[in-house]
Amino acid sequence: MLIHLKQVLDPESLEKCRATLEQADWSDGRGSAGYLSRAVKRNRQLPDDHPAARELGEKIVRILDGNQQFTAAALPAKIVPPLFNCYEEDNSYGRHVDGAIRPVFGTPHRVRTDISATLFLSEPDSYSGGELIMEDTYGPVEVKLPAGDMVLYPGSSVHAVKPVTSGRRLAAFFWIQSMVRGDHRRSILYELDKAIQRIATETPEQEALVDLAGVYHNLLREWADP
């Protein structure tokens, strides 16, 4: 399931985020890659313990905590603190799969990467190339979103970032351990939740609304592993 979340960051938050990143010291992105990914990763990244990464990452998590669409789609149990990368001319990230388990820097905790997330921070017309490519069930899907928008996709998917041929692509990326492990089950719950919300908005007097909500929560009880 691929989910597009619009305007996760408002213009003011986005400007502050970009201003902070413009002053940051970037490192070779291969430092955080696994032994297979290291050979195809060409970008720069803020270290996990960089003050700017920690400050901005905490802010993004706080914002997502109040984002209803994110909660409905991800059903988050744990979130790896967001990291930040920079792609400039000739930078790219070849086909790879994210590691199934990610450590949380500075803690003994581990997070299962059920869902991958990319939050775009650069306007799409400010750089050429740099599309995020996911190999979906029905073929490859290219994603290049407006600044402030975010995409969620299964952590199990093979994906890549096309070469940037001009400009600068800034993004935040991170992983979510969901209360519901299976992508197909999360998809069912997400579509059911959307239908319930639509009925509640358009015809709130429907008595069946309570029954549908009961089905949703009973499925969640059956499938959730908090």
C-alpha positions in Angstrom: 0.0 0.0 0.0 1.4 3.3 -1.1 -0.1 6.4 0.8 0.5 10.0 -0.2 0.1 12.4 2.8 -0.3 16.0 1.7 1.1 19.0 3.5 2.6 17.2 6.5 4.7 20.2 7.0 3.2 23.7 6.6 5.2 26.4 4.7 6.6 28.0 7.9 7.8 24.6 9.3 9.2 23.7 5.9 11.2 26.9 5.7 12.6 26.5 9.1 13.6 22.9 8.4 15.3 23.9 5.1 17.1 26.8 6.8 18.5 24.5 9.5 19.6 21.9 7.0 21.4 24.5 4.9 23.7 25.2 7.8 24.3 21.6 8.7 27.4 19.5 8.1 26.7 16.5 5.9 28.5 13.2 5.9 28.8 10.4 3.4 25.5 8.6 3.3 27.2 5.2 2.9 28.0 5.2 6.6 24.4 4.1 7.5 24.0 1.6 4.7 24.2 -2.2 4.9 26.9 -4.1 3.1 24.8 -4.6 -0.1 23.3 -1.1 -0.2 26.7 0.6 0.4 27.7 -0.3 -3.2 24.8 1.5 -4.8 24.3 4.5 -2.4 25.7 7.9 -3.4 24.4 10.7 -1.3 25.0 12.7 1.8 23.3 12.3 5.2 23.2 13.9 8.6 24.7 11.6 11.3 22.2 10.1 13.7 23.6 12.2 16.6 23.7 15.5 14.7 21.9 18.1 16.8 19.9 19.4 13.7 18.8 15.9 12.9 17.6 15.2 16.4 15.8 18.6 16.7 14.1 18.3 13.3 13.3 14.6 13.8 11.6 15.3 17.1 9.5 18.0 15.5 8.4 15.8 12.6 7.3 13.0 15.0 5.3 15.5 17.1 3.6 16.8 13.9 2.8 13.2 12.8 1.4 12.4 16.2 -1.5 14.8 15.4 -1.9 13.7 11.8 -5.0 11.6 11.5 -4.2 10.2 8.1 -0.8 9.1 9.2 -2.2 7.3 12.2 -5.0 5.6 10.2 -2.6 4.4 7.5 0.4 3.4 9.6 -1.2 2.4 13.0 2.2 3.2 14.5 3.6 1.4 17.5 7.2 2.6 17.2 9.0 5.2 15.0 12.7 5.3 14.2 13.6 9.0 14.6 13.7 10.6 11.2 17.0 11.0 9.4 17.9 13.5 6.6 19.6 13.1 3.3 20.8 15.3 0.5 21.1 14.3 -3.2 23.0 16.7 -5.5 24.3 16.3 -9.1 25.2 12.6 -9.9 23.9 11.4 -6.6 21.6 8.4 -6.6 20.6 5.3 -4.6 20.3 2.1 -6.6 17.9 -0.8 -6.1 17.9 -1.9 -2.5 15.7 -3.2 0.3 15.7 -1.6 3.8 16.9 -3.7 6.7 14.1 -5.5 8.5 15.2 -4.3 11.9 16.6 -0.8 12.7 18.4 0.2 15.9 17.3 3.5 17.6 20.5 5.5 18.0 21.6 6.0 21.6 19.2 3.4 23.0 19.0 -0.4 23.3 15.8 -0.5 21.3 15.1 -2.0 18.0 12.3 -1.3 15.5 10.8 -3.6 12.9 10.6 -1.7 9.6 7.1 -2.5 8.5 6.7 0.9 6.8 9.2 3.2 5.1 8.5 6.9 4.9 10.0 9.7 2.8 9.1 13.3 3.5 10.1 15.6 0.6 11.7 18.9 1.7 12.7 20.4 -1.7 10.3 21.7 -4.2 10.1 19.3 -7.2 11.0 22.0 -9.7 14.2 22.9 -7.8 16.0 19.7 -8.9 16.0 17.4 -11.9 15.7 13.6 -11.4 15.7 12.3 -7.9 12.4 10.3 -8.2 11.8 7.7 -5.6 11.0 4.4 -7.5 9.2 1.6 -5.7 8.7 -1.8 -7.3 5.0 -2.3 -6.6 2.9 -5.4 -7.3 1.8 -3.9 -10.6 5.2 -2.6 -11.7 7.5 0.3 -10.8 6.0 3.5 -9.4 7.8 6.9 -9.5 7.2 9.4 -6.8 8.3 13.0 -6.7 6.1 15.0 -4.4 5.7 18.7 -3.5 7.8 19.9 -0.5 6.1 19.1 2.7 4.3 16.0 1.4 5.2 12.5 2.5 4.9 9.0 1.0 4.4 5.8 3.0 5.2 2.4 1.4 5.9 -1.2 2.6 9.4 -1.5 4.1 9.7 -4.9 2.3 9.6 -3.2 -1.2 12.6 -2.9 -3.5 13.1 0.8 -4.2 15.6 3.3 -5.5 16.3 7.0 -6.0 17.0 8.0 -9.6 20.1 10.1 -10.2 19.8 13.8 -9.6 21.1 15.7 -12.6 20.8 19.2 -11.3 19.8 21.1 -8.2 19.5 19.7 -4.7 17.0 17.2 -3.2 16.5 17.3 0.5 14.3 14.7 2.3 13.6 13.2 5.7 13.3 9.4 5.8 12.4 7.0 8.6 10.7 3.7 9.4 7.6 2.7 11.4 6.8 -0.5 13.3 3.0 -0.8 12.9 0.7 -2.4 15.4 -0.6 -4.4 12.4 2.4 -6.2 10.7 0.8 -7.2 7.4 0.5 -4.6 4.7 -2.7 -6.2 3.3 -4.3 -6.0 6.7 -3.3 -2.4 7.2 -4.8 -1.7 3.8 -8.1 -3.3 4.7 -8.3 -1.3 8.0 -7.3 2.0 6.2 -9.9 1.6 3.5 -12.5 0.7 6.1 -11.6 3.7 8.3 -11.8 6.0 5.3 -15.3 4.7 4.5 -16.4 5.1 8.1 -15.1 8.7 8.2 -16.9 9.5 4.9 -20.2 8.2 6.1 -19.8 10.0 9.4 -19.3 13.2 7.5 -22.0 12.8 4.8 -24.8 10.9 6.7 -23.9 10.9 10.4 -27.4 9.7 11.3 -26.8 6.3 9.8 -27.3 3.7 12.6 -25.1 1.3 10.7 -22.1 3.6 11.4 -21.8 2.2 14.9 -21.8 -1.4 13.5 -19.1 -0.5 10.9 -17.0 1.1 13.7 -17.4 -2.2 15.6 -16.2 -4.2 12.7 -13.1 -1.9 12.4 -12.2 -2.2 16.0 -12.8 -5.9 16.2 -10.5 -6.5 13.3 -7.9 -4.2 14.9 -8.2 -6.3 18.1 -7.7 -9.4 16.1 -4.7 -8.2 14.2 -3.0 -5.7 16.4 0.2 -6.5 18.2 1.0 -3.3 20.1 
